[in-house]
């Protein structure tokens, strides 16, 4: 399923979270894969941020290189997913994962 279909499913309520984290192999997400879908999610009442909770910046060129992954979810779960990602990153840095 391509990115736009995932965003549409989320906006329709057919999913709870769309989470993408960098793989560390140098790939950078392209804005055209995510800008239209982010509008769909936001208009449906959801929230989309990077994994630090910052708004996605689509004005940086062709990629989302300055954004660290992204989390798209409904308002009721976005903060919980953001907290889980934060905790996982802390554990990874501490060598627990």
CNS distance restraints for C-alpha pairs under 8 A (distance, minus, plus):
assign (resid   1 and name CA) (resid   5 and name CA) 6.15 0.50 0.50
assign (resid   1 and name CA) (resid   6 and name CA) 6.66 0.50 0.50
assign (resid   2 and name CA) (resid   6 and name CA) 6.48 0.50 0.50
assign (resid   3 and name CA) (resid   7 and name CA) 6.29 0.50 0.50
assign (resid   3 and name CA) (resid  33 and name CA) 6.16 0.50 0.50
assign (resid   3 and name CA) (resid  34 and name CA) 6.97 0.50 0.50
assign (resid   3 and name CA) (resid  37 and name CA) 7.59 0.50 0.50
assign (resid   4 and name CA) (resid   8 and name CA) 6.15 0.50 0.50
assign (resid   4 and name CA) (resid  33 and name CA) 6.94 0.50 0.50
assign (resid   4 and name CA) (resid  34 and name CA) 7.29 0.50 0.50
assign (resid   4 and name CA) (resid  36 and name CA) 7.53 0.50 0.50
assign (resid   4 and name CA) (resid  37 and name CA) 5.58 0.50 0.50
assign (resid   5 and name CA) (resid   9 and name CA) 6.10 0.50 0.50
assign (resid   6 and name CA) (resid  10 and name CA) 6.22 0.50 0.50
assign (resid   6 and name CA) (resid  18 and name CA) 7.23 0.50 0.50
assign (resid   7 and name CA) (resid  11 and name CA) 6.09 0.50 0.50
assign (resid   7 and name CA) (resid  18 and name CA) 7.45 0.50 0.50
assign (resid   7 and name CA) (resid  37 and name CA) 5.09 0.50 0.50
assign (resid   7 and name CA) (resid  38 and name CA) 7.19 0.50 0.50
assign (resid   7 and name CA) (resid  40 and name CA) 6.96 0.50 0.50
assign (resid   7 and name CA) (resid  41 and name CA) 6.50 0.50 0.50
assign (resid   8 and name CA) (resid  12 and name CA) 6.10 0.50 0.50
assign (resid   8 and name CA) (resid  37 and name CA) 6.97 0.50 0.50
assign (resid   8 and name CA) (resid  40 and name CA) 6.86 0.50 0.50
assign (resid   8 and name CA) (resid  41 and name CA) 7.51 0.50 0.50
assign (resid   9 and name CA) (resid  13 and name CA) 6.33 0.50 0.50
assign (resid   9 and name CA) (resid  14 and name CA) 4.99 0.50 0.50
assign (resid   9 and name CA) (resid  15 and name CA) 6.12 0.50 0.50
assign (resid  10 and name CA) (resid  14 and name CA) 5.48 0.50 0.50
assign (resid  10 and name CA) (resid  15 and name CA) 4.79 0.50 0.50
assign (resid  10 and name CA) (resid  16 and name CA) 6.39 0.50 0.50
assign (resid  10 and name CA) (resid  17 and name CA) 6.99 0.50 0.50
assign (resid  10 and name CA) (resid  18 and name CA) 7.33 0.50 0.50
assign (resid  10 and name CA) (resid  41 and name CA) 6.87 0.50 0.50
assign (resid  10 and name CA) (resid  73 and name CA) 7.38 0.50 0.50
assign (resid  11 and name CA) (resid  40 and name CA) 6.17 0.50 0.50
assign (resid  11 and name CA) (resid  41 and name CA) 4.87 0.50 0.50
assign (resid  11 and name CA) (resid  44 and name CA) 5.46 0.50 0.50
assign (resid  11 and name CA) (resid  46 and name CA) 7.39 0.50 0.50
assign (resid  12 and name CA) (resid  44 and name CA) 7.61 0.50 0.50
assign (resid  16 and name CA) (resid  73 and name CA) 5.98 0.50 0.50
assign (resid  16 and name CA) (resid  74 and name CA) 6.82 0.50 0.50
assign (resid  16 and name CA) (resid  77 and name CA) 7.87 0.50 0.50
assign (resid  17 and name CA) (resid  71 and name CA) 7.12 0.50 0.50
assign (resid  17 and name CA) (resid  72 and name CA) 5.73 0.50 0.50
assign (resid  17 and name CA) (resid  73 and name CA) 4.58 0.50 0.50
assign (resid  17 and name CA) (resid  74 and name CA) 7.40 0.50 0.50
assign (resid  17 and name CA) (resid  78 and name CA) 7.87 0.50 0.50
assign (resid  18 and name CA) (resid  71 and name CA) 5.97 0.50 0.50
assign (resid  18 and name CA) (resid  72 and name CA) 5.04 0.50 0.50
assign (resid  18 and name CA) (resid  73 and name CA) 6.44 0.50 0.50
assign (resid  19 and name CA) (resid  69 and name CA) 7.65 0.50 0.50
assign (resid  19 and name CA) (resid  70 and name CA) 5.90 0.50 0.50
assign (resid  19 and name CA) (resid  71 and name CA) 4.72 0.50 0.50
assign (resid  19 and name CA) (resid  72 and name CA) 6.37 0.50 0.50
assign (resid  20 and name CA) (resid  69 and name CA) 5.28 0.50 0.50
assign (resid  20 and name CA) (resid  70 and name CA) 5.38 0.50 0.50
assign (resid  20 and name CA) (resid  71 and name CA) 6.68 0.50 0.50
assign (resid  21 and name CA) (resid  51 and name CA) 7.69 0.50 0.50
assign (resid  21 and name CA) (resid  68 and name CA) 6.98 0.50 0.50
assign (resid  21 and name CA) (resid  69 and name CA) 4.25 0.50 0.50
assign (resid  21 and name CA) (resid  70 and name CA) 6.51 0.50 0.50
assign (resid  22 and name CA) (resid  27 and name CA) 7.54 0.50 0.50
assign (resid  22 and name CA) (resid  28 and name CA) 7.64 0.50 0.50
assign (resid  22 and name CA) (resid  68 and name CA) 6.74 0.50 0.50
assign (resid  22 and name CA) (resid  69 and name CA) 5.53 0.50 0.50
assign (resid  23 and name CA) (resid  27 and name CA) 7.35 0.50 0.50
assign (resid  28 and name CA) (resid  63 and name CA) 5.95 0.50 0.50
assign (resid  28 and name CA) (resid  64 and name CA) 6.32 0.50 0.50
assign (resid  28 and name CA) (resid  65 and name CA) 5.57 0.50 0.50
assign (resid  29 and name CA) (resid  33 and name CA) 7.35 0.50 0.50
assign (resid  29 and name CA) (resid  63 and name CA) 5.51 0.50 0.50
assign (resid  29 and name CA) (resid  64 and name CA) 5.42 0.50 0.50
assign (resid  29 and name CA) (resid  65 and name CA) 6.99 0.50 0.50
assign (resid  30 and name CA) (resid  34 and name CA) 7.12 0.50 0.50
assign (resid  30 and name CA) (resid  62 and name CA) 5.81 0.50 0.50
assign (resid  30 and name CA) (resid  63 and name CA) 4.31 0.50 0.50
assign (resid  30 and name CA) (resid  64 and name CA) 6.04 0.50 0.50
assign (resid  31 and name CA) (resid  35 and name CA) 5.62 0.50 0.50
assign (resid  31 and name CA) (resid  58 and name CA) 6.23 0.50 0.50
assign (resid  31 and name CA) (resid  61 and name CA) 7.96 0.50 0.50
assign (resid  31 and name CA) (resid  62 and name CA) 5.79 0.50 0.50
assign (resid  31 and name CA) (resid  63 and name CA) 5.32 0.50 0.50
assign (resid  31 and name CA) (resid  64 and name CA) 6.04 0.50 0.50
assign (resid  32 and name CA) (resid  36 and name CA) 7.07 0.50 0.50
assign (resid  32 and name CA) (resid  62 and name CA) 7.88 0.50 0.50
assign (resid  33 and name CA) (resid  37 and name CA) 7.62 0.50 0.50
assign (resid  34 and name CA) (resid  38 and name CA) 5.98 0.50 0.50
assign (resid  35 and name CA) (resid  39 and name CA) 6.62 0.50 0.50
assign (resid  35 and name CA) (resid  58 and name CA) 7.02 0.50 0.50
assign (resid  36 and name CA) (resid  40 and name CA) 6.66 0.50 0.50
assign (resid  37 and name CA) (resid  41 and name CA) 6.32 0.50 0.50
assign (resid  38 and name CA) (resid  42 and name CA) 6.12 0.50 0.50
assign (resid  38 and name CA) (resid  48 and name CA) 6.46 0.50 0.50
assign (resid  38 and name CA) (resid  72 and name CA) 7.71 0.50 0.50
assign (resid  39 and name CA) (resid  43 and name CA) 5.96 0.50 0.50
assign (resid  40 and name CA) (resid  44 and name CA) 6.18 0.50 0.50
assign (resid  41 and name CA) (resid  45 and name CA) 6.49 0.50 0.50
assign (resid  41 and name CA) (resid  46 and name CA) 5.10 0.50 0.50
assign (resid  41 and name CA) (resid  47 and name CA) 6.75 0.50 0.50
assign (resid  41 and name CA) (resid  48 and name CA) 7.37 0.50 0.50
assign (resid  41 and name CA) (resid  72 and name CA) 7.30 0.50 0.50
assign (resid  41 and name CA) (resid  73 and name CA) 7.76 0.50 0.50
assign (resid  42 and name CA) (resid  46 and name CA) 4.73 0.50 0.50
assign (resid  42 and name CA) (resid  47 and name CA) 5.64 0.50 0.50
assign (resid  42 and name CA) (resid  48 and name CA) 7.12 0.50 0.50
assign (resid  45 and name CA) (resid  74 and name CA) 6.72 0.50 0.50
assign (resid  45 and name CA) (resid  75 and name CA) 6.97 0.50 0.50
assign (resid  46 and name CA) (resid  72 and name CA) 7.05 0.50 0.50
assign (resid  46 and name CA) (resid  73 and name CA) 5.53 0.50 0.50
assign (resid  46 and name CA) (resid  74 and name CA) 4.16 0.50 0.50
assign (resid  46 and name CA) (resid  75 and name CA) 5.31 0.50 0.50
assign (resid  47 and name CA) (resid  71 and name CA) 7.91 0.50 0.50
assign (resid  47 and name CA) (resid  72 and name CA) 5.69 0.50 0.50
assign (resid  47 and name CA) (resid  73 and name CA) 5.59 0.50 0.50
assign (resid  47 and name CA) (resid  74 and name CA) 5.98 0.50 0.50
assign (resid  47 and name CA) (resid  75 and name CA) 5.95 0.50 0.50
assign (resid  47 and name CA) (resid  78 and name CA) 6.71 0.50 0.50
assign (resid  48 and name CA) (resid  55 and name CA) 7.00 0.50 0.50
assign (resid  48 and name CA) (resid  56 and name CA) 7.41 0.50 0.50
assign (resid  48 and name CA) (resid  70 and name CA) 6.90 0.50 0.50
assign (resid  48 and name CA) (resid  71 and name CA) 5.50 0.50 0.50
assign (resid  48 and name CA) (resid  72 and name CA) 4.20 0.50 0.50
assign (resid  48 and name CA) (resid  73 and name CA) 6.56 0.50 0.50
assign (resid  49 and name CA) (resid  53 and name CA) 5.20 0.50 0.50
assign (resid  49 and name CA) (resid  54 and name CA) 5.27 0.50 0.50
assign (resid  49 and name CA) (resid  55 and name CA) 4.62 0.50 0.50
assign (resid  49 and name CA) (resid  56 and name CA) 5.52 0.50 0.50
assign (resid  49 and name CA) (resid  70 and name CA) 5.52 0.50 0.50
assign (resid  49 and name CA) (resid  71 and name CA) 5.50 0.50 0.50
assign (resid  49 and name CA) (resid  72 and name CA) 6.69 0.50 0.50
assign (resid  50 and name CA) (resid  54 and name CA) 5.40 0.50 0.50
assign (resid  50 and name CA) (resid  55 and name CA) 6.26 0.50 0.50
assign (resid  50 and name CA) (resid  56 and name CA) 5.91 0.50 0.50
assign (resid  50 and name CA) (resid  67 and name CA) 5.71 0.50 0.50
assign (resid  50 and name CA) (resid  68 and name CA) 5.56 0.50 0.50
assign (resid  50 and name CA) (resid  69 and name CA) 5.32 0.50 0.50
assign (resid  50 and name CA) (resid  70 and name CA) 3.89 0.50 0.50
assign (resid  50 and name CA) (resid  71 and name CA) 5.88 0.50 0.50
assign (resid  51 and name CA) (resid  67 and name CA) 7.94 0.50 0.50
assign (resid  51 and name CA) (resid  68 and name CA) 5.81 0.50 0.50
assign (resid  51 and name CA) (resid  69 and name CA) 5.58 0.50 0.50
assign (resid  51 and name CA) (resid  70 and name CA) 5.16 0.50 0.50
assign (resid  51 and name CA) (resid  71 and name CA) 6.08 0.50 0.50
assign (resid  51 and name CA) (resid  82 and name CA) 6.37 0.50 0.50
assign (resid  51 and name CA) (resid  85 and name CA) 6.87 0.50 0.50
assign (resid  51 and name CA) (resid  86 and name CA) 7.55 0.50 0.50
assign (resid  52 and name CA) (resid  68 and name CA) 7.17 0.50 0.50
assign (resid  52 and name CA) (resid  82 and name CA) 7.31 0.50 0.50
assign (resid  52 and name CA) (resid  86 and name CA) 7.39 0.50 0.50
assign (resid  53 and name CA) (resid  82 and name CA) 6.77 0.50 0.50
assign (resid  56 and name CA) (resid  64 and name CA) 7.63 0.50 0.50
assign (resid  56 and name CA) (resid  67 and name CA) 6.33 0.50 0.50
assign (resid  56 and name CA) (resid  70 and name CA) 7.77 0.50 0.50
assign (resid  57 and name CA) (resid  64 and name CA) 6.99 0.50 0.50
assign (resid  57 and name CA) (resid  66 and name CA) 7.71 0.50 0.50
assign (resid  57 and name CA) (resid  67 and name CA) 7.06 0.50 0.50
assign (resid  58 and name CA) (resid  63 and name CA) 7.81 0.50 0.50
assign (resid  58 and name CA) (resid  64 and name CA) 6.70 0.50 0.50
assign (resid  60 and name CA) (resid  64 and name CA) 7.04 0.50 0.50
assign (resid  60 and name CA) (resid  65 and name CA) 7.87 0.50 0.50
assign (resid  60 and name CA) (resid  66 and name CA) 7.68 0.50 0.50
assign (resid  71 and name CA) (resid  78 and name CA) 7.38 0.50 0.50
assign (resid  71 and name CA) (resid  81 and name CA) 7.68 0.50 0.50
assign (resid  71 and name CA) (resid  82 and name CA) 7.32 0.50 0.50
assign (resid  72 and name CA) (resid  78 and name CA) 7.12 0.50 0.50
assign (resid  73 and name CA) (resid  77 and name CA) 6.37 0.50 0.50
assign (resid  73 and name CA) (resid  78 and name CA) 5.09 0.50 0.50
assign (resid  74 and name CA) (resid  78 and name CA) 5.86 0.50 0.50
assign (resid  75 and name CA) (resid  79 and name CA) 7.54 0.50 0.50
assign (resid  77 and name CA) (resid  81 and name CA) 6.32 0.50 0.50
assign (resid  78 and name CA) (resid  82 and name CA) 6.10 0.50 0.50
assign (resid  79 and name CA) (resid  83 and name CA) 6.12 0.50 0.50
assign (resid  80 and name CA) (resid  84 and name CA) 6.21 0.50 0.50
assign (resid  81 and name CA) (resid  85 and name CA) 6.18 0.50 0.50
assign (resid  82 and name CA) (resid  86 and name CA) 6.17 0.50 0.50
assign (resid  83 and name CA) (resid  87 and name CA) 6.13 0.50 0.50
assign (resid  84 and name CA) (resid  88 and name CA) 6.12 0.50 0.50
assign (resid  85 and name CA) (resid  89 and name CA) 6.16 0.50 0.50
assign (resid  86 and name CA) (resid  90 and name CA) 6.30 0.50 0.50
assign (resid  87 and name CA) (resid  91 and name CA) 6.23 0.50 0.50
assign (resid  88 and name CA) (resid  92 and name CA) 6.07 0.50 0.50
assign (resid  89 and name CA) (resid  93 and name CA) 6.18 0.50 0.50
assign (resid  90 and name CA) (resid  94 and name CA) 6.19 0.50 0.50
assign (resid  91 and name CA) (resid  95 and name CA) 6.24 0.50 0.50
assign (resid  91 and name CA) (resid  96 and name CA) 5.14 0.50 0.50
assign (resid  91 and name CA) (resid  97 and name CA) 6.14 0.50 0.50
assign (resid  92 and name CA) (resid  96 and name CA) 5.64 0.50 0.50
assign (resid  92 and name CA) (resid  97 and name CA) 4.95 0.50 0.50
